[in-house]
Amino acid sequence: MTLLNVIKTITKSFHIPSKRNIHLTVLRNAVSIDLKEKIIYKETDIQKWRARLYYQSFASKILHNLSPKQLSEYDKIINGDTNEWDLFYYVTGRKEPPQEIAETSVFPIIKKFISESEGFKRYN
């Protein structure tokens, strides 16, 4: 058997993909990853929008009934260092709020309002 025949026999047993096949595979994976990232981003955006609607609804219906102290506490909660997601998880009961938020007099009011809202019941 010549060296050339040995090489042909060996290469037949291995699948060596062409550059075109490799390129198509990489392209398909890239498109799939981009689409997944786009969907995750859009879902995140929708959830942020939904959380903002709860806060806007709270502000339009309850804010005028709050005392000046409660208004100040509410302002510190929504405009403070707390991440928007974390704040939503605190008021929905998915995460334990930090002590400085939980001890405010307005936090239970926000939590009760959101838990009783119709959209929250459908969402959970």
Secondary structure as GFF3:
##gff-version 3
##sequence-region A 1 124
A	DSSP	alpha_helix	3	13	.	.	.	ID=ss1
A	DSSP	alpha_helix	19	62	.	.	.	ID=ss2
A	DSSP	three_ten_helix	63	65	.	.	.	ID=ss3
A	DSSP	alpha_helix	68	79	.	.	.	ID=ss4
A	DSSP	alpha_helix	84	92	.	.	.	ID=ss5
A	DSSP	alpha_helix	99	102	.	.	.	ID=ss6
A	DSSP	alpha_helix	107	116	.	.	.	ID=ss7
A	DSSP	alpha_helix	118	123	.	.	.	ID=ss8
###
